[in-house]
Amino acid sequence: MKMIFTTEKLLLPVTTDLQGKLEQIANQHDLPTASTRALTYNFRDASYSAEDGGWHPVEIRIEQHQERWHFSYITDFSYVGYPYPELVKEVDFDFANGEAAFLYMPPQPISDTNVIDFYQMWELNFMTYLHMDVYDEITITID
């Protein structure tokens, strides 16, 4: 099924490459169906740990409104803390609320030039990791 993304109110320059990759992954899972309202993608490197590092887990949620897909959030997680590390949000692009949050920093407007610059670098890296097949667990949750 062809997924049409809304870009008018996107707030960040999400590339058509990322949109196309999300569509490709959804189609591999025979999604979306006619009743699908939202898809949450989870990208995992099973070997990622607080001790050995690895590729950060990433979660992307898109929602469908009036037959168009909108980005709800993109979140990058990492382990933090010692001696009992926890998986926490390191970077969170919250499209729904127009904010970006970075670990140990107050939320910032998602339209801030520095956030946009950081997002472009983040997405370029993420797409590179996808092409390198570093995520050995890619799942989709349907709402």
C-alpha positions as CSV (number, residue, x, y, z in Angstrom):
1,M,0.0,0.0,0.0
2,K,1.3,3.5,-0.9
3,M,1.8,5.7,2.2
4,I,1.4,9.4,1.6
5,F,3.1,11.6,4.1
6,T,2.0,15.1,5.0
7,T,4.9,17.6,4.8
8,E,3.1,20.9,5.2
9,K,3.3,21.0,9.0
10,L,6.3,18.7,9.4
11,L,8.5,21.2,11.4
12,L,11.7,19.3,10.6
13,P,13.1,18.4,7.2
14,V,12.3,14.6,7.3
15,T,13.7,13.3,4.0
16,T,11.8,11.3,1.4
17,D,14.5,8.7,2.0
18,L,13.3,8.1,5.5
19,Q,9.7,8.3,4.5
20,G,10.4,5.7,1.8
21,K,12.2,3.4,4.1
22,L,9.4,3.4,6.6
23,E,6.9,2.6,3.8
24,Q,9.2,-0.2,2.6
25,I,9.4,-1.7,6.0
26,A,5.7,-1.4,6.5
27,N,5.0,-3.1,3.2
28,Q,7.4,-6.0,4.2
29,H,5.0,-6.6,7.1
30,D,1.9,-6.3,4.9
31,L,1.0,-2.9,6.5
32,P,-0.8,-0.7,6.8
33,T,-4.2,-2.1,6.6
34,A,-7.4,-0.1,5.9
35,S,-8.1,0.1,9.7
36,T,-4.5,1.1,10.7
37,R,-4.5,4.5,12.5
38,A,-0.8,4.5,13.7
39,L,2.4,2.6,13.3
40,T,5.2,2.5,15.8
41,Y,8.6,1.3,14.5
42,N,11.2,0.0,16.8
43,F,14.8,-0.4,15.6
44,R,17.1,-2.5,17.9
45,D,20.6,-3.7,18.0
46,A,20.3,-6.8,20.2
47,S,23.9,-6.6,21.3
48,Y,23.5,-3.0,22.6
49,S,24.3,-2.8,26.3
50,A,25.4,-0.3,28.9
51,E,28.8,-2.1,29.2
52,D,29.7,-2.7,25.5
53,G,27.8,0.1,23.7
54,G,26.4,-0.5,20.3
55,W,23.7,1.2,18.2
56,H,21.1,3.1,20.2
57,P,17.5,1.8,20.0
58,V,15.3,4.1,18.0
59,E,11.5,4.4,18.0
60,I,9.5,6.2,15.3
61,R,5.7,6.7,15.5
62,I,3.6,7.9,12.5
63,E,-0.2,8.4,12.6
64,Q,-2.7,8.5,9.8
65,H,-5.3,11.3,9.5
66,Q,-7.5,11.8,6.5
67,E,-5.5,9.2,4.5
68,R,-2.2,11.0,5.1
69,W,0.6,10.0,7.4
70,H,2.1,12.4,10.0
71,F,5.2,12.0,12.2
72,S,4.2,11.9,15.8
73,Y,7.7,11.4,17.3
74,I,11.2,10.1,16.7
75,T,13.1,9.0,19.8
76,D,16.7,7.8,20.2
77,F,17.4,5.9,23.5
78,S,20.6,5.2,25.4
79,Y,21.8,3.7,28.7
80,V,22.5,6.3,31.4
81,G,23.7,5.8,35.0
82,Y,26.0,3.8,37.1
83,P,26.0,1.3,38.7
84,Y,22.4,0.5,37.5
85,P,22.1,2.0,34.0
86,E,18.6,2.7,32.6
87,L,17.5,3.1,29.1
88,V,16.3,6.7,28.7
89,K,15.4,9.1,26.0
90,E,18.6,10.7,24.8
91,V,17.0,12.6,21.9
92,D,13.3,13.1,21.3
93,F,11.8,14.9,18.4
94,D,8.2,15.4,19.4
95,F,6.3,16.6,16.3
96,A,2.9,16.5,18.0
97,N,4.0,19.1,20.6
98,G,6.5,21.0,18.5
99,E,9.4,20.3,20.9
100,A,12.8,18.6,20.8
101,A,14.3,17.3,24.0
102,F,17.9,16.3,24.6
103,L,19.3,14.5,27.6
104,Y,20.3,17.0,30.4
105,M,18.8,20.0,28.5
106,P,15.5,21.7,28.7
107,P,13.0,21.2,25.8
108,Q,13.5,23.4,22.8
109,P,11.2,24.5,20.0
110,I,11.5,21.9,17.2
111,S,11.7,24.7,14.7
112,D,14.9,26.2,16.2
113,T,17.7,26.4,13.7
114,N,20.1,24.3,16.0
115,V,17.4,21.6,16.4
116,I,16.9,21.5,12.6
117,D,20.7,21.2,12.0
118,F,21.0,18.5,14.6
119,Y,18.0,16.6,13.2
120,Q,19.5,16.6,9.7
121,M,22.8,15.1,11.0
122,W,20.9,12.6,13.2
123,E,18.7,11.4,10.3
124,L,21.7,11.1,8.0
125,N,23.4,8.9,10.6
126,F,20.3,6.9,11.2
127,M,19.8,6.2,7.5
128,T,23.4,5.2,7.2
129,Y,22.9,2.7,10.0
130,L,19.9,1.3,8.3
131,H,21.8,0.8,5.1
132,M,24.6,-0.9,7.1
133,D,21.9,-3.3,8.6
134,V,23.1,-2.6,12.2
135,Y,19.5,-3.1,13.5
136,D,18.9,-6.9,13.8
137,E,15.4,-6.3,15.3
138,I,12.9,-4.2,13.5
139,T,9.4,-4.4,14.7
140,I,6.2,-2.5,14.0
141,T,3.3,-2.1,16.5
142,I,-0.1,-1.3,15.0
143,D,-2.7,0.9,16.6
